[in-house]
Amino acid sequence: MNRYALWKYVILVIAILVGGLYALPNVFGEAPAVQVSVAKASMTLDLGTVTRVEEALKGAGLSADAVSLDGNSIKARFANTDAQLKAKDAIQKALNPDAAEPGFVVALNLLSRSPAWLTALHASPMYLGLDLRGGVHFMLQVDMQAALSKKAESLAGDLRSVFREKNVRHGGISRNGQTVEVRFRDADTAESGKRLIQDQFPDLATVLTPEAGDFKLVATLLPASARKVQEQALKQNITTLHNRINELGVAEPVIQQQGLDRIVVQLPGVQDTAKAKDILGRTATLEIRMVDEGADARAAEAGTGPVPFGSERFLERNGQPVVVKKQVILTGENLTDAQPGFDSQTQEAAVHLTLDAKGARIFRDVTRESVGKRMAILLFEKGKGEVVTAPVIRSEIGGGRVQISGRMTTMEAADTALLLRAGSLAAPMEIIEERTIGPSLGAENIAKGFNSVTWGFVAVAAFMCVYYTLFGMISSVSLAFNLLLLVAVLSMLQATLTLPGMAAMALVLGMAIDANVLINERVREELRNGASPQAAIHAGYDRAWATIIDSNVTTLIAGLALLAFGSGPVRGFAVVHCLGILTSMFSGVFFSRGVVNLWYGRQKKLKSVSIGTVWRPDGGAPGSAVVDTNAVEK
């Protein structure tokens, strides 16, 4: 009756072994480390750089547990956080003598102390949140004035198109700061242009004034429209940051608006802090413009004359100046995909871009009308523009596929594709605050959380053992298995454990034991009704299962709602809560029944079970008597 098939015990043994294996890395903890990576493509990491790091540590009187060149970074491990912080300053001074132009990114990090054989099995510890482990905190300032200027530049291009379609003659359209100026030769044409703007562009306020025999029309964004542009810029930047962090694979980041023009980014539990700083610190936007082919532009490129009105001067990657027109043909907003690759002819590293329908149409029209002319593809990072390539248009380019190539390394192509694929920033951003939170700040929280889980487990286990004796001990073993399984699942999923997550873990202990309480009380009820011990065990587990399912499913629904609609710490709580419910159902029913069957199932003539004190009717009288189950016979 109470026998498990062999395959069920095999499943339990596998679950114990896998759970123990993947929970084990959390026992070893993590070592404070300093990570060094390149900030410029011209810099390289090699054994010589490792030697410079070791000499810097030696000069500061510090000794590292290990210094190794690992892929694209150098990692130095230390015994404690004090040595880690001192080592970071020493390495920073040695590798970046010019703080304004750093060649290397030096960042704090944490590396797992797990043995190599565990790492080879892809067994890694759980990520710890910012409040437990530390991480990186950024405060980003969005340049709202640049967003308005960019909008004004876009409106200037739209006005040119509308005036050309409606055949309205003008003496030139230019952007002056955050306003657009249109010049007309006569009053009638100026009035026609003003009416056209009022009809086609309701977001613009226009002022028409005579000036030096001509008429100047100044178009300015209305205050409400300007606020809307700023709000959209902030939202788009937040979305872009989410996409970039998703590309990095960071678990449960916190990205939220603070004030009117600031964004807070917290990356808890990141393994590659230096890479995160590099990617988030770069604010790449793509623009496609036409090269100014005029004589004045050529003189400006040669340095013998000023830059013509309506054009700007940028440098190519080889230092060669290029004068391009201010009018932007396409931006990164028209990109749908960007992938690194190679030029099919030169085999140089390249970035392959895919444009949306609007961008493909504009690009086809521009290339058809500009055959023989040069087109510049610019990449703006940290407010500085750079001409990636400025090829000559040989023929019309359709299909929405564009290639960026020219003096690019494979790593630069991959990073550029990541930035462009993640989305275009609506406005430049600047990191105004940066904090790397060390693990020592979360040590107290870790200790308190660990103590709450430990003492909660001890208290529950003690109560169960006293109240249900041997069945209580089995329930406690089941509870320990549930905790092991939960930690293993969180580690395998590489979930981020925060302080609310530890609170959920403590709550799960109380909820997990509820299934065993239901089973134990059901077994007692069967014994009170006169069932034999074997029949009572069988009926107790079978009949309690429906109640256990109902209670856990309803609780799981609430947890899934928190997971779907919550954010930040709420989601951290919900993840542990939902996983804990699933593991508790497995351990509380399947595992505990396996142990009970292993202990009692082999006894054919079982006369008693150790399940504490059973209250049962005395001969059907209204009163009751206390009867120990050791005296309850079949």
N, C-alpha and C positions, 0 to 999 in steps of 0.2 A: 504493500500500500504506500509506504513512505520510502520509496527507493528512487534514486535518480539514475537515469541512463548514463552510460559511460561518457557519451558525447557532451552531456551537460557539465560533468566534472572537468572535462577537457577545456570547455569554454571558460569555466571559472579559473582554472590554472593559468590559461593564456591571459585572461584579464588581469590576474594578480601579477604575472611576470611583466606584461606590457606596462601596466600601471606603475609598478615599482621601477621599471627601467626608465620611463619617461618622467617620472617624478623625481628621480635621483639627482639630476643636475641642479635642482633647487637647493639641495643640501650643501653643495660645494660653494655656493655664493659667487661673487664677482670681485675682480681685482681692479683697483683704481688704475687708470692708464692715461697716457698722453698720446694723441694721434696726430700725425703730421701728414698732410697731403699738399699737392701743388695748387697754387692759386692762379698761376699763369701757364699757358701752354708751352711757353719757352723754357720753363723750369722742368727738371726731371728728378725722379727719386732713384737713387742707386746706392751702391755700397759706400760711396764717398759721402753721401748725405747721412747714412747711418753712422759713419765715423764722426761726422760733425756733431751729430746728436749726442753720441757717447762722450765726446770731448767737452761739450757744453755741460753735460751732467757731472763729469769729473771735475770741471772747473768750479762748479757750484757746490762741490762736496757731497753729491748725491749718488746713490748707487741704485740701479734699476734691477728688478728681478730678472727681466729679459727685455732685450731690444731686438726687434725683428722687422724685416722688410716683407710686408704681407700684401702682395698685389700692388695696388696703387696707393698704399699708405705705409707709413712706418709707425709701429706701435711699441711703446715702452711701458712695461708694467711696473707697479710700485707696491710696497707693502701697506701703505696707508695714504689717506687723502692729503695729509700735510706735505709729504714728499711729492705727491702728485702736483699740488698747486705750485710748489717751489720749482719743480722741474718744468712746468709749463712756462713760467716766466723766464727761466734760463734758456730754454730752447727757443722761445720767441725772440729773445735778444740776439741769440747766435745766428738764427736763420733769417731774420728780418731786421737787419740793421736800420733800414729806412721804413719807419712805421707807416708812412704815407703811401708807399708802394710795396706792400708785402708780396713776396714771391711764394710763400708757403702759408697754409692755413694750419695753425696749431690749436688744437681743441682738446678739452677734457673728454674722457670716455670711460666706459666700464667694460671689461672683458671677462667672459666666463672662466672660472677656474676648473671647469669640468675636465676630466681626463680625456686624452685623445681618442680612446676607444668609444666613449660616449658620443663625442662630437662626430665621429665617423658614422655612427648610427643615426645622425641627425636628431639626437636628443639634446634639447636646449632648455634652459630655465625660462620661466615666465618673464615677460617684460613687467617691470614695475613702473607705476605711474610717476608723474612729476612730484607728487606728495610723498612718495615712498623712496624712489630711486634717484630722483633728480632728472635733469634733462636740459633742454634749451628753451629759453624764453626770449621772444623777440617782440619789440614794439616798433611797428612800421608806420611811418608818416606818409600819407598819400598827398601828392602835390596836386591840390585841387585847381590851382591856377593853370597848371599845365593841361589839366583835363579840359578846362574852358578854352584854352588856346587851341588845343587839338580840335575841339568842336567847331571853333571859329574857322580854322583852316579847312575843315570838311565842308562847312557851309559856303565858304568862298568857292570851292570847286563845284558845289551844287548850283550856285548862282551862275557861274559861267555856263554850265550846261543848259540851264533854264533860259538864260538870255539868248543863247545860240539857237535853241529850239524855237523860241518866240520871235526871233529876228529883231531883238532889241539891241541897238548899237550902243556901245559904251566906250569910254576912254581908258579902261583898265580896272581890274578888280584886285584888291590886295588886302591882306590881313594886317591890322595894326594892333598888336596886343591881343585883346579879346574882342575886338570889333572888326567888322568888315567894311572897307571903304570902296565905293563904286563912283567913278567919275563919268560925267556926261557932258556932251558938247552944248546942248540947248535945253531949255526949260521943259519943252513938251516931252522930249525923250526921257528926261529925268522924272517927270510925273508918271509917265508910262511905266518906267522901271520901278518906281515906288509902289504903284498900284499892284504890279506883278508880284513884288516881294510880299506885300500885305496879303495877297490872295494865296500864294504858294507857300509862304513861310510864316504861319501865324505865331511862331515862337520868337520872331524878331520884331524889335521896335526900331523904326526908321526916323532919321532926321535929315532933311534936305536943306543944304546951305550953299549959297553962291561963293565961289572962291577963285580968284584970279581969272575971271572971264569964263570959267567952267562952273559946273554944278557938282558938288560932292554929296553923295548919299552915304550916311553912316548908319550901319545896321548893327544893333546890339541885342544880345539875348535878354529876354524879359527876366526879372528876378525869379519868378516861379520856374521858368524853364532852366535857368542857371542852376537852381537848387536840384532840379530833377536830374540834370547832367551830372552833378556832383554825387548824388545818391546812386545813380546807375554806375558811375565810375567805381565807387566804393564796393558795390555789390559784385561787379564784374571782377575786381581785383581779389575779393574774397573767394569767388568761385575759381579763379585761376590758381590761387594758392592751394585750394583744396585739390585741384587736379595735379599740381606739381608734387604735393606731398603724397598723393596716391601713387604717382609714378615712382616715388622713393620707397613706397611700401611701409610707411610709418603707421603704426597701429594707434588708433583712437587719438588723433591729434585734436587740439583745441584751437579753433580759428574763429575769432569773434570780433565784432565791431566794438570800438571803445571811443565814445565821443562822436564828433561829426567827421573826422578825417584821419582816424587812427585805427589800426588793426593789431590785435594781440594774437600772436602765434606761439603756442606751447607744444613742444614735441617731447612727450614723456616716453621714456624707455627706448629711445632711439639707439641703435647699435653704431651707426656711422654719423656721429655728430658733425664731423668736419664736412662731409658731403652735404648734409642738410643746410649748414651755414652757407656753403657755396651756392647751392641751388636757390635758396630763398633770398640770398643777398643779391642775386643777379636779377635784374628787372628787364628782361629782353622783350622788345617790341619790334616787329618787322614792318618796314615800309618799302614800297616800290615807287620810284620816281624816275623821271626822265633826266638824262644828263644834259646840261646846258651846253650847246654846241657853238654858241656865239663867239665872236672874236674877243669880247670883253671877258668872257668866261675863261677862254684859253689864257689870256693875260693874267687873270687871277690865279689860275693853276700854276703858272710859271712864277708867280710872286711879283710880277711887274705892274700890277694894277689892282684896283679894288674889286670886290665881289659885286656883280651886277645886281640891281634891284630885283627882288623876286626870286633870288637864288641863294644857295648856301654852300659853304665849302666844307668838305669832309675828307678824311684820309682813308686810303685803302690799307689793307693789312701789310703791304710792303712799304708803307709810308708815302706813296704817291698821292698827291692831292687831286680831288675830283670836285668839280662844281656842279651841283644838281639843282634842279628847280624845286621851289618850295611846295608846289602842288603835289599832293600825295595821290597816286593812282590807286593803289591798293594797300591795305594794312593787314595785320595778322588776324583781324576779325573775319577775313574771307578765307581763312585756312580751315580745312577739315581734317587734314592729317599731315604729319611730317615725320619722315623716317630717314635714318642714316643709311648711306650706301656708298657706291663708287661710281665715278664717271665712266661710262662705257667705252669712251675713246682714250682718255688719258690715264684711267685707273686711279685717279686721285680721289681722296675722300670727298664726299658730297652729301648734301641733304636734299631729298626728294620731297617736294611739296605737292599737295593736292588741294585745289581751290574749290569753293562751293560754286553753285550755278551762277550767282551774280558775279563773283570774282572771275570765273572762267570767261564769261561774256565780255566783261570789261577788258580783261587781259587780251582776249582775241581781237577786240576792236582796236586797242592801242597798238598792238604789234602789227596789225594789218596797215594802219595808217603811218607807222613809224619805221618802216623797213629801211635799213641802212643807218639808223640812228642808235645811240647807246641808251641802255636802260640800266639804272643802278638799283641794286637790292641792298638796303641799309638795315643794319641791326643796331638797335639802341639798347645799351646796357648802362645802368646807373647814371642816366642822363647824358651819356656820351654816345654820339653816333659814329658808326664805322661802316664804310662801304665794303661789303663782303665780296661783291663781284659787280662789274659794270660791263657786261658783254654787248656786242653789236647785234642788233636784231636782224637776222638773215632772212626770215620769212614769218608769215603769220603763224602764231602758236595757239592751237586750239586744244580742246580736251581737258583743260584745267590742270595740267601737270607741268610743274616748273622745277628746275634743278638749280640749287645753289652750290657752287664749287669754286675752288681757287684758294690755294695756300692754306688748306685746312688739314689738321691732323685727324686721325680716326676718332680720338677722344673728343676733340672740339666738335666734330660732326655729330657725335652721339649726344653731347650736352646741348648743342644748339637745337637739334631735333626734339629733345625732351622739352626744352623751354617753349619752343614754338607749338609743339603738339599739346602742351598743357593749356595753351590759350594765350591770347594777347592781353596785356595789361592796358586798361583804359587810361591809366595815368601812372607816371613814374612813382616809385616809392623809395623811401630812404629809411634805413634801420637807425632809429634814434635811441633805442635802448636794447641792450643785449645782455642776457644773464645766463650763465651756465650754472645750474643749480647742482651742487655736489651731493653725493649720497649721504653725507653726514647729517644734512638737514632733515632727512627722512628717517634717520636711525631710530629716533624716539617713537615716531609713528609706527614703524615696523615692529618695534618691541611691544608697543601697546596692542597693536592688531594681533600679533602672534600670541600674546598673553591672553587676549580675549577669546581667541579660538581654542587655545590649549585648555584654559580653565573652564570654558563652556563645555568642551568635550569631557573633561574629567568629572564635572558636576553631573552631566547627563549620564555618563557611564556608571558613576557611583550610585545614582538613584536607581538605574535599571538593574544593577547587580543586587542591590538590597531588596528591591521590590519584586523582581522576577527571578532571582537566584540564577540558575544555570541558563535559563532562557534569556535573562537579562545580560549575562556574560556574552552569549551568542549575539544578542542585539548590539552590544558594545563593539564586538569584533566586526560586525557588519557596518557599524558607524565608522570605524577606523578605515575599513575598506572603501567606504563611500568617500571619505576625505582624500584617501590616496588616489582614487579614481578621478575625483574632481581636479586635483592638482595636476595629474597626468594629462587630462584632456585640455586644461588651460595651457599647459606647456606645449602640447602638440599643436594646438591652434595658434600658439604664440600670441595669446591674448594679453592685454595690458591689465595688470592687477593694481587697482587704486585702493585708497583707504575705504571708500564706500564698498568696493569689492570684497575687502576683508570683512566688513560688517555683514555683507550678504553671505559670506562663507560661515560666519558664526550663526547667522539666522538659519542657514541650510541645515546645520547640525540639529537644531531643535525641530525643524520640519521633517528631517529624515527619520528621526527616531519615532515620529508619529505613526509611520507605517508599522513598525514593530510593536508599538503599543496596541494598535488595532488588532494585530495578529495574536498577540499574547492574550489580550482580553477575550478574543473570540475563542481561543483554545480553552481558557478558563470557563467560559460560558458552556462550551460543549461538555466539559468535565462536570459542571454543576448539573447539567441535564442527564448525567449518567452515562455518557459515551465512554468507550474504552480510550486509554491514552493514545493509541495509534490512530483511532478514528477521530479523536479530538484534534490531534495535530493536523491530520489531513483536511478535516472540515474547517479548522481555524484558518489555514492558509487560503483555501479555495473561496470561502465565503467572505473573507476580509478583502479579497482582491478587488471586488467591484467598488467598495467604499474607498479603497486606496486610489483607484483610478479616478473616481469622481473628484475627490479632494485635490489631487495633484494636477489634474487637467484644468480645473478652474483657477488654481494658483498659477499655472503655467500661462494661461490666457492673460492674466494681469501682468505677468513678467514680460510677455511678448509685446503688450501695449507699451510698457515702459521702454522696451528696446526700440520700438518703432517710432515713438513720438518723443522720447527723451533725448538728451544730449549731454556730452561731457561726463561728469561723475554719475549721473542717473543711468546712462548707458552702461558704464562700468559695473554698477550694481546689478542691472538687469541681466547682463551676460552671465555673471557668476550665479545669479538667482535661477535663471532658466536651466543652465547646465547642471546645477546642483539638484534641481527637481528630477531631471532625467537620471542622473547617477544614483539618487536616493531610491528611486523606484526599482532600479536594477539590484542595488545592494540590499535594500530592505526586504525584498521579496525573494528574488532569485538566489542571491548569495546566502542569506540567512536560512532559507529553506534547505539549501544544499548542505549547510553545516548541521542543521537539525536532523536531516535524513541520514547524514553520515554518522551522527552520534546515536540516534535512537532507531533508525530504520533497520539496522542489522539485528535488532533484538526482536525475535519472533513472539515471545511471550512477555511483552512489556507490561509491567504491573503499575508503574508510577512514573511520573515526569516531575522534574524540578522546575516549577514555575511559580514559586512563592506560595502564598496562602489563598485558598479558594473558599469563597463563601457560597454555600449551597443549602437548599431547603432541607430541613430535618423531617423527613417523613411526610412532606406535604403540609406541615404546620406553618402558620403565618410567621412564627419566629424563625431565626436563623442561627446557625452555629458555625464556628470557625473550624475548618477541617484542613489539615495539611495534606498536600497532594501526595506526599510520601506514604500517606495512609489510604489514598484513593486506589482501590483495586479495580481490576477489570471486571 
